[in-house]
Amino acid sequence: MQKAEFVKCNAIGAGTSGHNVRLKIVEICRLDIPNVRIAEVIAGDETASIVITLRDDQVDLFKEGDCVELRNAKVEMFTNRFMRLVVDKWGKLRKIPDIKEKVNMANNKSIVEYELVK
């Protein structure tokens, strides 16, 4: 088995998958939807930030300030225009020791609007 190669947040692009990243959680926003457990988390590293969508049991795993390791994460396009990083059943999500670098909130990959070109 190969050792995982980790990338920085600014290397994540629209419609891509297989990302291994280590990020620091800046903000958690739980969405109040009946019978559905979803949270949107703003996290990042020194290069960029991105919104991570947590579902079901993932919602209770983390709090603001925690550092997280995502393996085999993929990018889903929210309303076909905005990037959201997701860890599904084929990926892994876990808490890790603190990352010392400051999160670059100025380069938020999830606020960039993408347009589908046919």
C-alpha positions as CSV (number, residue, x, y, z in Angstrom):
1,M,0.0,0.0,0.0
2,Q,1.3,3.4,-0.9
3,K,1.8,6.2,1.5
4,A,-0.8,9.0,1.1
5,E,0.4,12.2,-0.6
6,F,-1.1,15.3,0.9
7,V,-1.8,18.5,-1.1
8,K,-2.4,22.1,0.0
9,C,-5.9,23.5,-0.2
10,N,-5.1,25.8,-3.2
11,A,-4.4,22.7,-5.3
12,I,-8.1,21.5,-5.1
13,G,-10.0,22.2,-8.2
14,A,-13.7,22.0,-9.4
15,G,-14.9,18.5,-10.2
16,T,-11.8,16.7,-8.8
17,S,-11.5,13.8,-6.4
18,G,-8.9,11.7,-4.5
19,H,-7.7,14.6,-2.4
20,N,-5.7,14.0,0.8
21,V,-5.5,17.3,2.8
22,R,-4.9,18.5,6.3
23,L,-6.9,21.6,7.3
24,K,-7.8,23.7,10.3
25,I,-11.5,24.4,11.1
26,V,-12.4,28.1,11.3
27,E,-16.2,28.0,11.5
28,I,-19.0,25.5,11.7
29,C,-22.5,26.2,10.6
30,R,-25.2,23.5,11.2
31,L,-28.1,23.5,8.9
32,D,-31.5,23.1,10.6
33,I,-33.3,20.7,8.3
34,P,-35.8,18.2,9.7
35,N,-34.6,14.6,9.7
36,V,-31.3,15.6,8.0
37,R,-28.0,16.2,9.8
38,I,-25.7,18.5,7.7
39,A,-23.1,21.1,8.7
40,E,-21.0,23.3,6.5
41,V,-17.5,23.9,7.8
42,I,-15.0,26.5,6.7
43,A,-11.5,25.1,6.9
44,G,-8.2,25.7,5.3
45,D,-4.4,26.0,5.5
46,E,-1.9,28.7,4.7
47,T,-2.7,28.6,1.0
48,A,-6.5,28.8,0.9
49,S,-9.8,27.8,2.5
50,I,-12.8,25.8,1.4
51,V,-16.2,24.7,2.6
52,I,-16.5,21.1,3.8
53,T,-19.9,19.5,3.9
54,L,-20.3,17.1,6.8
55,R,-23.2,14.7,6.9
56,D,-24.8,12.5,9.6
57,D,-22.3,11.1,12.1
58,Q,-19.5,13.4,10.7
59,V,-21.4,16.5,12.1
60,D,-20.5,15.7,15.8
61,L,-16.8,14.8,15.2
62,F,-15.3,18.3,15.2
63,K,-15.5,21.8,16.7
64,E,-14.1,25.2,15.7
65,G,-10.3,25.3,16.0
66,D,-9.9,21.5,15.5
67,C,-7.5,20.3,12.8
68,V,-8.8,17.6,10.4
69,E,-7.3,15.1,8.0
70,L,-9.4,14.2,4.9
71,R,-8.4,11.3,2.8
72,N,-9.9,10.5,-0.7
73,A,-12.1,13.6,-0.5
74,K,-13.9,14.8,-3.6
75,V,-15.3,18.1,-4.8
76,E,-19.0,18.4,-5.3
77,M,-20.5,21.4,-7.0
78,F,-23.2,23.1,-4.9
79,T,-26.0,24.4,-7.2
80,N,-23.6,23.4,-10.0
81,R,-21.5,26.5,-9.3
82,F,-19.7,26.5,-5.9
83,M,-17.2,23.9,-4.6
84,R,-17.8,21.9,-1.5
85,L,-15.3,19.3,-0.3
86,V,-17.0,16.0,0.8
87,V,-15.8,12.8,2.3
88,D,-18.1,9.9,1.3
89,K,-18.1,6.2,2.3
90,W,-14.8,5.7,0.3
91,G,-12.9,8.4,2.2
92,K,-11.7,8.9,5.7
93,L,-12.1,11.8,8.1
94,R,-10.2,12.2,11.4
95,K,-9.0,14.7,13.9
96,I,-5.3,15.4,14.0
97,P,-2.9,17.5,16.2
98,D,-2.9,21.2,15.8
99,I,-1.6,22.8,12.5
100,K,0.5,25.9,13.4
101,E,0.0,27.9,10.1
102,K,-2.7,30.6,9.9
103,V,-5.7,29.8,7.6
104,N,-5.8,31.9,4.5
105,M,-9.4,33.1,4.5
106,A,-8.7,35.7,1.7
107,N,-8.5,32.8,-0.9
108,N,-11.8,31.0,-0.2
109,K,-12.2,28.4,-3.0
110,S,-15.9,28.0,-2.2
111,I,-16.9,31.5,-3.0
112,V,-15.6,31.4,-6.6
113,E,-18.4,30.8,-9.0
114,Y,-17.8,28.3,-11.7
115,E,-19.7,28.0,-14.9
116,L,-20.3,24.7,-16.7
117,V,-19.0,24.9,-20.2
118,K,-20.5,22.5,-22.8
